[in-house]
Amino acid sequence: MDEFVHMNSGRDKPDLIAALRSSEGSVRLKAALIAGVHPDLDLLDELLDRCAVEPDFHVREQLTWSLLRYPKDIVVPRLCAEVSSANAQARSQALHTLSKIKDKNAWPVITAPLLRDPNDEVAKAAWRAAVSMVPPGKEKSLAEDLGSQLGRGGRDVQLSLSRALIALGEDAAGPILRKAVSSDDHDVQLHARATEKILYDRNVDFQYAIDQVKVVLAPRTRD
């Protein structure tokens, strides 16, 4: 990869694009780094395209970092457009990058259907982006939308949702969780109770909270 170390955004652009598309992850990683060190608007399309198909997590994170180096007024609208892509990875990566930029001008793309996206990675990215961009006064309505997803998925998905609700604070998330703990859906009730424990004691581990709630609810599930 040494031949790419001295790349700049002009003379070696075709080589950099080729490196971003390389079959070797280490080559793609270094190329993504260089694309951020030397931002070039002519490379923006390529970076966004790579986000949609890049299989390696570390390379995707490097692509995100590189996109953060571009002017917000240019890159944010492009990321907002990607949120509507039919490609789930394109949606999730765009949302992930928006959550890092935290530009409240992107808030309109955070819709209720997006927060309920059937793809877990997209939904998790949407939850993180939403809490990073929510305008003042919109926290309670966002908490209601997030609350509709309580009980969804496995541990990783539920932890992500719990973190999002907790980030909104007690005033917004508290009433939603208090209502959900009385749900007839066991999974919703379990998730809500565990999240409520962490909301009031941030030192509680999520899995510990889940296990403790299971003990409390166990007699009810046997009835």
Residue, then its C-alpha position, 0 to 999 in steps of 0.5 A: m500500500d506504500e504507493f498510496v501514501h503520497m496520494n493527493s486528490g488530483r493527480d492520483k484520483p483514479d488510483l485512489i478510486a481503484a484502491l477504495r474498490s480493492s479486494e483487500g480490506s487493508v488497501r481499502l482502509k488506507a484509501a479511505l483514510i487518504a480520502g479523508v486526509h485530502p477531501d475532494l468533492d469529486l470523490l464524494d460519490e465514490l465514498l457514498d457508494r462504498c458505504a453502501v457496499e463495504p463489507d468490513f466494519h473498520v473500513r466503513e468506520q473510516l469512510t464515515w470519518s472521511l465523510l465528516r471531513y467534508p463541508k456539512d452543507i454539502v455532505v448532509p444533503r447527500l446523506c439525507a438522500e441516502v436515507s431513502s435508498a433501497n439498499a439497507q446498508a446505504r441507509s444505515q451508514a448514512l444514518h450512522t454518519l448523520s449521528k456523528i455530524k449531529d446537524k439538526n437540519a437533517w432532522p426531517v429525514i427521521t420519520a416514524p417509519l424509519l424508526r420502525d425500519p424492519n432492518d435492525e441495523v437501519a433501525k438502530a442507526a435511526w435511533r442513534a441519529a434521532v437522539s443526536m439531532v432531536p430538536p428541543g420540544k420534540e423529545k417526548s414525541l420521539a420517545e413515543d415513537l421509540g417506545s413502540q419498538l420496545g421488546r423488539g429483537g435480541r439483546d443487541v437491538q434492545l440495548s441500542l433502543s434502551r440507550a436511545l430512550i435513556a438519552l432522552g431523559e426521564d421527562a421524555a422516556g419515563p412516562i413511556l416506560r411506565k406505561a409499557v411496564s403494564s403491557d400485556d406483551h411479555d417481551v415489551q414489559l421485560h424490556a421496559r422494566a429493564t430500561e426503567k432500572i437503568l434510567y434511574d441508575r446508570n450504573v446498572d448493567f443491561q443484562y443484569a437488569i434483564d436478569q433481575v426483571k426475569v426473576v420478578l416476572a417469572p411467577r407470572t409467566r408460569d401462571 
